[in-house]
Amino acid sequence: MLSSKIFIPSMPETAQSDNSSSQLQITFYINVAKDVYLATYAYRTVDSTAAVAYGASQGAQGTLCPCGRTNEFGLLGVKLFPPFITALMAKTHEVLTSPAAETEIAPLHHYDEQQQAKLKALSGYAHTLVLPESDPYRKWELRWINKPDTIPRYMRAAKWDLEDAKKRIEATVHWRRDYKPDLIPPDEVRIESETGKIIINGFDKDGRPIIYMRPGLENTQRSPRQLRHLVWCLERAKDLMPPGQESLVIIVDYKSCSLRTNPSISVARQTLHILQQHYVETLGRALVVNLPRILQFFYTGISPFLDPVTRDKMRFNPDLLELIPKEQLDADFGGDFEYEFEPVSYWDQIVAACGVAADGTRVNEKELPPVTVPAEALEKVPSKVEVQEVSTSENVGIDERNLHEFDKQPEGISIAG
């Protein structure tokens, strides 16, 4: 249910008293899905008949009844006409590409000397894997390796096991070399965005970008391009992360989804493989809403392919307002953000905000780091680095301030392991 207030300063003189406000305050409670519009008109006026007539002239009809206070009357059971509804709800095509001003980034990661030694060792190893200088993709490999979150994410994903981290990052280096996720031209996947089945819009209370997925809006046949579109969106969400943020939120909305439009188990497996193996520690939360009982088998089917960390981040039908500011949450999910998807403006805004050129490169190439390799990486990196063992707890080195009760008390449907 949406509640909105508007103030109309131009009340007719016949509907005003000498000692009352010249404003007409109208509070609407709207349930658009059921095509029922209930409203309470609070009139500060002596002439209630004139006030009702004024409301009717603005596109409303209903029954006059007292509101319970002196000189205030209301219209109950009001049906609003479309032009009036459109003006009231104030839809926007503007995409939110930055978090709210008061956002505090969380969680924050801090590393002790032993952990820093492992991070340095993994960085040195990763730099020995880069392509030769003659290869045009070399600078993009370095750009990815040198990002401040890359090495720490792989180290944390490996729970500070250096040898495991090496295997993980090497596998991703080779995958990115073949897939080139950072160079997917926008027009290659643009058709996949035309219905808004996957959009990036808004941020949660910790500054994580939000990706909305609506399987019910599927518009294309299954093909590799669908997966490339998802990867393109993951890369754009990472582009929009504020400094210090290393993860994102995915909201999967199953409203109007059917067995026909729901992804197959095989597609879900491919998606999970990419997310869990090549975007490690990138999923902050996975929130599933409006899941019909007929599709619950889908999550049972993919459960064996969910690693424990990913499974722990999934929640079913949570209270999204506990996690996302009202002004950043789409009104479809109870927020105040009245976003209306329009494919051309959405696509243009995301491409511009992320600085993506037509060929998939960046508009401002100066943002790319120098094509250099750290001196320590030019020496042979030993297969094992002697450092004192540290705790492998997932929470080591994490500043836990601003963590929500949501993360501590999982709710909803559990997925069998």
C-alpha positions as CSV (number, residue, x, y, z in Angstrom):
1,M,0.0,0.0,0.0
2,L,1.4,3.4,-1.0
3,S,0.8,6.5,1.1
4,S,1.3,9.9,-0.5
5,K,0.5,13.5,0.5
6,I,0.2,16.5,-1.7
7,F,-0.7,20.1,-0.9
8,I,-2.8,22.2,-3.3
9,P,-2.5,25.9,-2.5
10,S,-5.2,27.1,-4.8
11,M,-8.4,26.2,-2.9
12,P,-11.4,28.1,-4.1
13,E,-12.3,31.1,-1.9
14,T,-15.8,29.6,-1.3
15,A,-14.1,26.6,0.4
16,Q,-12.0,28.6,2.8
17,S,-12.8,30.2,6.2
18,D,-11.2,33.4,7.5
19,N,-9.2,31.6,10.1
20,S,-8.2,28.5,8.2
21,S,-5.2,27.5,6.1
22,S,-5.4,28.3,2.4
23,Q,-4.1,24.8,1.6
24,L,-6.0,21.7,0.8
25,Q,-4.2,18.7,2.3
26,I,-5.0,15.4,0.6
27,T,-3.7,12.1,1.9
28,F,-4.1,9.1,-0.5
29,Y,-3.7,5.4,0.3
30,I,-3.4,3.6,-3.0
31,N,-3.4,0.0,-3.9
32,V,-2.7,0.0,-7.6
33,A,-2.4,-3.7,-8.1
34,K,-6.1,-4.2,-7.2
35,D,-7.2,-1.1,-9.1
36,V,-8.7,0.3,-5.9
37,Y,-7.9,3.7,-4.7
38,L,-8.9,4.8,-1.2
39,A,-8.4,8.4,-0.1
40,T,-9.0,10.6,2.9
41,Y,-9.4,14.3,2.0
42,A,-8.8,16.5,5.1
43,Y,-10.3,19.9,4.4
44,R,-9.6,22.9,6.6
45,T,-12.8,24.6,5.6
46,V,-16.2,25.6,6.8
47,D,-17.8,25.0,3.5
48,S,-17.3,21.2,3.1
49,T,-19.6,21.0,0.1
50,A,-17.4,23.4,-1.9
51,A,-14.3,21.4,-0.8
52,V,-15.8,18.2,-2.0
53,A,-16.7,19.8,-5.3
54,Y,-13.1,21.0,-5.7
55,G,-11.8,17.5,-5.1
56,A,-14.2,16.1,-7.7
57,S,-13.0,18.7,-10.2
58,Q,-9.5,17.3,-9.7
59,G,-10.6,13.8,-10.7
60,A,-12.0,12.1,-7.6
61,Q,-15.4,10.8,-6.7
62,G,-16.7,9.4,-3.4
63,T,-18.9,9.9,-0.4
64,L,-18.7,12.8,2.1
65,C,-18.3,11.9,5.7
66,P,-16.9,13.6,8.9
67,C,-13.2,13.1,9.7
68,G,-13.8,13.5,13.4
69,R,-12.4,17.0,13.9
70,T,-14.0,20.4,13.7
71,N,-14.4,21.8,10.1
72,E,-12.7,18.7,8.5
73,F,-14.5,16.3,6.2
74,G,-13.4,13.5,4.0
75,L,-14.1,11.5,0.9
76,L,-14.0,7.7,1.5
77,G,-14.0,5.0,-1.0
78,V,-12.6,7.3,-3.6
79,K,-11.9,6.2,-7.2
80,L,-9.2,8.3,-8.8
81,F,-9.0,8.8,-12.5
82,P,-5.7,8.0,-14.3
83,P,-4.5,11.6,-15.0
84,F,-4.8,12.4,-11.3
85,I,-3.0,9.1,-10.3
86,T,-0.1,9.8,-12.7
87,A,0.4,13.3,-11.2
88,L,0.2,11.9,-7.7
89,M,2.7,9.1,-8.0
90,A,5.4,11.2,-9.7
91,K,7.1,8.5,-11.6
92,T,10.7,9.0,-12.7
93,H,13.1,7.5,-15.3
94,E,16.2,8.6,-13.4
95,V,18.4,5.8,-12.3
96,L,20.1,5.9,-8.9
97,T,23.8,5.5,-9.6
98,S,25.2,6.6,-6.2
99,P,24.2,5.8,-2.6
100,A,22.4,8.1,-0.2
101,A,24.7,10.9,1.1
102,E,24.6,9.6,4.7
103,T,25.6,6.1,3.8
104,E,28.4,4.4,5.8
105,I,30.2,1.8,3.8
106,A,30.2,-1.7,5.5
107,P,31.6,-4.1,6.1
108,L,35.1,-2.6,6.3
109,H,38.0,-5.0,6.1
110,H,41.2,-4.6,8.0
111,Y,44.3,-6.8,7.7
112,D,47.0,-7.6,10.2
113,E,50.7,-8.0,9.3
114,Q,50.4,-11.7,8.7
115,Q,47.5,-11.2,6.4
116,Q,49.2,-8.4,4.6
117,A,52.1,-10.7,3.9
118,K,49.8,-13.2,2.3
119,L,48.1,-10.5,0.3
120,K,51.5,-9.3,-1.0
121,A,52.5,-12.9,-1.9
122,L,49.3,-13.5,-3.8
123,S,49.6,-10.2,-5.6
124,G,53.1,-11.1,-6.7
125,Y,51.9,-14.5,-8.0
126,A,49.0,-12.9,-9.9
127,H,51.3,-10.6,-11.7
128,T,53.4,-13.5,-12.9
129,L,50.3,-14.7,-14.8
130,V,49.7,-11.6,-16.9
131,L,49.9,-11.7,-20.7
132,P,53.1,-10.5,-22.5
133,E,53.4,-6.8,-23.4
134,S,52.5,-7.6,-27.0
135,D,49.0,-8.8,-26.1
136,P,46.4,-6.0,-26.2
137,Y,44.4,-7.5,-23.4
138,R,47.4,-7.3,-21.0
139,K,46.4,-3.8,-19.7
140,W,42.9,-5.1,-18.9
141,E,44.3,-8.0,-16.9
142,L,46.5,-5.6,-15.0
143,R,43.6,-3.2,-14.5
144,W,41.6,-6.1,-12.8
145,I,44.5,-7.5,-10.7
146,N,45.4,-4.0,-9.5
147,K,42.0,-3.1,-8.3
148,P,42.1,-2.6,-4.5
149,D,39.5,-5.4,-3.9
150,T,40.7,-8.1,-6.2
151,I,43.6,-9.7,-4.2
152,P,41.8,-9.4,-0.8
153,R,38.6,-10.9,-2.1
154,Y,40.4,-14.0,-3.4
155,M,42.4,-14.3,-0.2
156,R,39.3,-14.1,1.9
157,A,37.4,-16.6,-0.3
158,A,40.3,-19.0,0.2
159,K,40.0,-18.4,4.0
160,W,43.6,-17.2,4.0
161,D,45.0,-20.5,2.4
162,L,47.6,-19.0,0.1
163,E,47.9,-22.1,-2.2
164,D,44.1,-22.2,-2.6
165,A,44.0,-18.5,-3.3
166,K,46.6,-19.0,-6.1
167,K,44.5,-21.7,-7.8
168,R,41.4,-19.6,-7.5
169,I,42.9,-16.4,-9.0
170,E,44.7,-18.2,-11.7
171,A,41.4,-19.9,-12.8
172,T,39.7,-16.5,-13.0
173,V,42.6,-14.9,-14.9
174,H,42.2,-17.6,-17.6
175,W,38.4,-17.3,-17.6
176,R,38.6,-13.5,-18.0
177,R,41.2,-13.9,-20.7
178,D,38.7,-16.0,-22.7
179,Y,35.5,-14.3,-21.7
180,K,36.7,-10.7,-21.5
181,P,33.9,-9.6,-19.2
182,D,35.3,-6.1,-19.0
183,L,35.2,-5.6,-22.8
184,I,31.6,-6.7,-23.7
185,P,30.3,-4.1,-26.1
186,P,27.0,-2.6,-24.8
187,D,25.2,-3.3,-28.1
188,E,26.1,-7.0,-27.9
189,V,23.8,-7.5,-25.0
190,R,21.4,-4.5,-25.2
191,I,18.5,-6.5,-26.5
192,E,18.5,-8.5,-23.2
193,S,17.7,-5.3,-21.3
194,E,14.6,-4.2,-23.2
195,T,12.1,-5.5,-20.7
196,G,14.0,-4.6,-17.5
197,K,14.4,-8.2,-16.5
198,I,17.8,-7.3,-15.0
199,I,18.5,-3.7,-13.9
200,I,20.9,-1.9,-11.7
201,N,19.3,0.8,-9.6
202,G,19.9,2.1,-6.1
203,F,22.0,1.0,-3.1
204,D,21.4,-0.7,0.3
205,K,22.1,0.9,3.7
206,D,25.8,-0.3,3.5
207,G,26.4,1.2,0.0
208,R,26.0,-2.0,-2.0
209,P,24.6,-1.5,-5.6
210,I,21.3,-3.3,-6.1
211,I,20.7,-5.6,-9.1
212,Y,17.0,-6.4,-9.6
213,M,16.2,-9.6,-11.4
214,R,12.7,-10.3,-12.7
215,P,12.6,-13.7,-14.4
216,G,8.9,-13.0,-15.3
217,L,10.1,-10.4,-17.8
218,E,12.2,-12.8,-19.9
219,N,12.2,-11.6,-23.5
220,T,14.6,-13.8,-25.4
221,Q,15.3,-17.4,-26.1
222,R,18.0,-19.2,-24.0
223,S,21.4,-18.4,-25.4
224,P,25.0,-17.6,-24.3
225,R,24.1,-13.9,-24.8
226,Q,21.8,-14.1,-21.7
227,L,24.7,-15.1,-19.6
228,R,26.9,-12.4,-21.1
229,H,24.2,-9.8,-20.3
230,L,24.3,-10.9,-16.6
231,V,28.1,-10.7,-16.6
232,W,27.9,-7.2,-18.2
233,C,25.5,-6.2,-15.4
234,L,27.9,-7.6,-12.7
235,E,30.7,-5.6,-14.2
236,R,28.6,-2.4,-14.3
237,A,27.5,-2.9,-10.7
238,K,31.2,-3.2,-9.7
239,D,31.8,0.0,-11.6
240,L,29.2,1.8,-9.5
241,M,30.5,0.6,-6.1
242,P,31.6,3.5,-3.9
243,P,35.2,3.4,-2.6
244,G,35.6,0.7,0.1
245,Q,32.6,-1.3,-1.0
246,E,33.4,-4.7,-2.5
247,S,30.0,-6.4,-2.8
248,L,26.5,-6.0,-4.2
249,V,22.9,-7.0,-3.5
250,I,20.7,-9.1,-5.8
251,I,16.9,-9.0,-5.5
252,V,15.2,-11.7,-7.4
253,D,11.5,-10.9,-7.9
254,Y,9.3,-13.9,-9.0
255,K,6.2,-11.9,-9.5
256,S,4.4,-13.0,-12.7
257,C,7.2,-15.7,-13.2
258,S,6.1,-19.0,-14.7
259,L,7.7,-22.3,-15.3
260,R,8.3,-21.1,-18.9
261,T,10.1,-18.0,-18.0
262,N,12.0,-19.3,-15.0
263,P,15.7,-20.2,-15.8
264,S,16.4,-23.8,-16.1
265,I,18.5,-25.7,-13.6
266,S,21.4,-25.8,-16.1
267,V,21.4,-22.1,-16.6
268,A,21.2,-21.5,-12.9
269,R,24.3,-23.8,-12.5
270,Q,26.2,-21.8,-15.1
271,T,25.3,-18.6,-13.3
272,L,26.3,-19.9,-9.9
273,H,29.6,-21.2,-11.3
274,I,30.5,-17.8,-12.6
275,L,29.3,-15.9,-9.5
276,Q,31.0,-18.3,-7.0
277,Q,34.2,-18.9,-8.9
278,H,35.0,-15.7,-10.8
279,Y,33.2,-13.0,-8.7
280,V,34.2,-14.4,-5.3
281,E,33.2,-12.4,-2.2
282,T,31.1,-10.1,-4.5
283,L,27.6,-11.2,-3.5
284,G,26.7,-9.4,-0.3
285,R,23.1,-10.5,-0.2
286,A,20.7,-12.5,-2.3
287,L,17.1,-11.6,-1.6
288,V,14.3,-13.6,-3.1
289,V,10.7,-12.2,-3.0
290,N,7.3,-13.3,-4.3
291,L,8.5,-16.8,-4.7
292,P,5.4,-19.0,-5.6
293,R,5.1,-22.4,-4.1
294,I,5.3,-24.1,-7.5
295,L,8.8,-22.7,-8.0
296,Q,10.2,-23.7,-4.6
297,F,11.5,-26.9,-6.2
298,F,13.8,-24.7,-8.3
299,Y,15.8,-23.7,-5.2
300,T,15.8,-27.3,-4.0
301,G,17.3,-28.3,-7.4
302,I,20.1,-25.8,-7.3
303,S,20.9,-26.2,-3.6
304,P,23.7,-28.8,-4.2
305,F,25.5,-26.2,-6.3
306,L,25.4,-23.5,-3.7
307,D,28.5,-23.2,-1.6
308,P,27.9,-22.6,2.1
309,V,28.9,-19.0,1.9
310,T,26.4,-18.2,-0.9
311,R,23.7,-20.2,0.8
312,D,24.1,-18.2,4.0
313,K,23.6,-14.9,2.1
314,M,20.3,-15.9,0.7
315,R,17.0,-14.8,2.3
316,F,13.4,-15.4,1.3
317,N,10.8,-12.7,1.6
318,P,12.7,-10.5,4.0
319,D,11.7,-7.0,5.1
320,L,13.6,-5.1,2.5
321,L,13.2,-1.8,4.3
322,E,15.5,-3.2,7.1
323,L,18.2,-3.3,4.5
324,I,17.6,-0.6,1.9
325,P,16.7,3.1,2.5
326,K,13.1,3.9,1.5
327,E,14.3,6.5,-1.0
328,Q,16.6,3.9,-2.7
329,L,14.1,1.0,-2.8
330,D,11.8,0.5,-5.7
331,A,8.2,1.3,-4.9
332,D,7.2,-2.2,-6.2
333,F,8.9,-3.5,-3.0
334,G,7.6,-1.0,-0.5
335,G,10.0,1.8,-1.0
336,D,9.5,5.5,-1.9
337,F,11.5,5.3,-5.2
338,E,8.9,5.6,-7.9
339,Y,11.0,4.4,-10.8
340,E,9.4,3.6,-14.1
341,F,11.6,1.5,-16.4
342,E,12.1,2.9,-19.9
343,P,14.7,0.9,-21.9
344,V,16.5,3.6,-23.8
345,S,16.9,6.1,-21.0
346,Y,17.9,3.3,-18.5
347,W,20.6,1.9,-20.8
348,D,22.0,5.3,-21.7
349,Q,22.3,6.3,-18.1
350,I,24.1,3.1,-17.0
351,V,26.5,3.2,-19.9
352,A,27.3,6.9,-19.2
353,A,27.6,6.4,-15.5
354,C,30.1,3.6,-16.0
355,G,32.0,5.3,-18.8
356,V,31.6,2.4,-21.2
357,A,32.6,3.1,-24.8
358,A,30.8,1.5,-27.8
359,D,33.5,-1.1,-28.2
360,G,33.4,-2.1,-24.6
361,T,36.5,-0.2,-23.6
362,R,36.3,2.9,-21.3
363,V,35.5,6.4,-22.5
364,N,38.4,7.8,-20.4
365,E,41.3,5.5,-21.0
366,K,43.4,7.6,-18.6
367,E,41.7,5.8,-15.8
368,L,43.6,2.6,-16.7
369,P,46.7,1.9,-14.5
370,P,50.1,2.0,-16.1
371,V,51.0,-1.3,-17.8
372,T,53.6,-2.3,-15.2
373,V,54.4,-5.2,-13.0
374,P,55.6,-4.8,-9.4
375,A,59.4,-5.5,-9.1
376,E,58.8,-8.4,-6.6
377,A,56.6,-10.1,-9.2
378,L,59.5,-10.3,-11.6
379,E,61.3,-12.6,-9.3
380,K,60.2,-16.2,-9.0
381,V,57.5,-16.4,-6.4
382,P,58.1,-19.4,-4.1
383,S,55.4,-22.1,-4.2
384,K,55.0,-21.7,-0.4
385,V,55.4,-18.6,1.7
386,E,56.4,-19.2,5.3
387,V,54.0,-17.1,7.4
388,Q,52.4,-17.8,10.7
389,E,48.9,-19.3,10.5
390,V,46.0,-17.0,11.3
391,S,42.4,-17.8,12.0
392,T,40.4,-18.8,9.0
393,S,37.2,-17.4,10.5
394,E,35.2,-15.6,7.8
395,N,34.9,-12.6,10.2
396,V,38.7,-12.1,10.8
397,G,39.7,-8.5,10.0
398,I,36.2,-7.3,9.4
399,D,34.8,-4.3,11.1
400,E,31.4,-5.5,12.1
401,R,29.8,-2.1,12.9
402,N,26.6,-1.4,11.1
403,L,25.8,-5.1,10.5
404,H,22.1,-5.7,10.7
405,E,20.1,-8.2,12.7
406,F,19.0,-9.5,9.4
407,D,22.5,-11.0,8.9
408,K,22.5,-12.6,12.3
409,Q,19.1,-14.1,12.3
410,P,18.3,-15.9,9.0
411,E,14.6,-16.2,8.3
412,G,12.3,-17.7,5.8
413,I,12.7,-20.9,3.7
414,S,15.8,-23.0,4.5
415,I,17.5,-24.8,1.7
416,A,18.6,-28.4,2.4
417,G,22.3,-28.9,2.0
